């Protein structure tokens, strides 16, 4: 299984297996990603991964040519 370095908003760095659910990886890193519908339609779980918005409840940790992912919380004025 391929692994990748993930840099979280709380300053923590972890090594994750590519394909791991974002919510599971975040919880293991001590990061709480808010959720709503758990089906990808509400957008409460949006995170920014290397500049791309993803919905964590329906996405998994991707591979990256740089072998490094930087995660930030999305800012949504409605949540």
C-alpha positions as CSV (number, residue, x, y, z in Angstrom):
1,X,0.0,0.0,0.0
2,X,1.2,3.5,-0.9
3,X,1.6,6.1,1.8
4,X,1.7,9.9,1.8
5,X,2.6,12.6,4.2
6,X,-0.4,14.7,5.3
7,X,0.0,18.1,7.0
8,X,-3.1,19.0,9.0
9,X,-4.6,22.4,10.1
10,X,-3.6,21.7,13.7
11,X,0.1,21.5,12.8
12,X,0.3,17.8,13.0
13,X,1.9,15.7,10.3
14,X,0.9,12.1,9.7
15,X,1.7,9.3,7.3
16,X,-1.6,8.0,5.7
17,X,-2.3,5.1,3.4
18,X,-3.6,6.2,0.0
19,X,-7.3,5.4,-0.1
20,X,-8.0,5.9,3.6
21,X,-11.3,7.8,4.3
22,X,-10.6,11.5,5.0
23,X,-12.8,11.5,8.1
24,X,-10.9,8.4,9.6
25,X,-7.5,9.9,8.8
26,X,-8.5,13.3,10.3
27,X,-9.8,11.7,13.5
28,X,-6.6,9.7,13.9
29,X,-4.7,13.0,13.6
30,X,-6.9,14.7,16.2
31,X,-8.6,16.8,13.7
32,X,-12.4,17.1,13.7
33,X,-14.0,17.7,10.4
34,X,-17.6,18.8,10.7
35,X,-20.2,16.7,9.0
36,X,-23.8,17.0,8.0
37,X,-25.4,14.7,5.5
38,X,-22.6,12.1,5.2
39,X,-23.5,11.9,1.5
40,X,-21.6,14.8,0.0
41,X,-24.6,17.1,-0.7
42,X,-24.5,19.6,2.2
43,X,-20.8,20.6,2.0
44,X,-20.3,20.8,5.8
45,X,-17.2,18.6,5.5
46,X,-15.4,20.5,2.8
47,X,-11.7,20.6,3.2
48,X,-9.0,22.1,0.9
49,X,-6.3,19.5,-0.1
50,X,-3.4,21.1,-1.9
51,X,-5.6,23.9,-3.1
52,X,-8.5,21.7,-4.3
53,X,-11.8,21.5,-2.5
54,X,-13.0,18.0,-1.6
55,X,-15.9,16.7,0.5
56,X,-14.3,14.6,3.2
57,X,-17.3,12.4,3.8
58,X,-17.2,10.9,0.3
59,X,-13.5,11.2,-0.5
60,X,-10.4,9.4,0.4
61,X,-6.7,10.3,0.7
62,X,-5.3,10.6,-2.8
63,X,-1.8,10.0,-4.1
64,X,0.3,13.0,-5.0
65,X,3.4,13.3,-7.2
66,X,5.0,15.4,-4.4
67,X,4.2,12.7,-1.8
68,X,2.8,15.4,0.4
69,X,-0.7,16.7,1.1
70,X,-1.6,19.9,2.9
71,X,-5.1,20.1,4.4
72,X,-6.9,23.3,5.3
73,X,-10.4,23.9,6.5
74,X,-12.7,25.4,3.9
75,X,-14.3,28.6,5.0
76,X,-18.0,28.7,4.2
77,X,-20.0,31.7,5.6
78,X,-23.1,29.6,5.8
79,X,-21.7,27.0,8.3
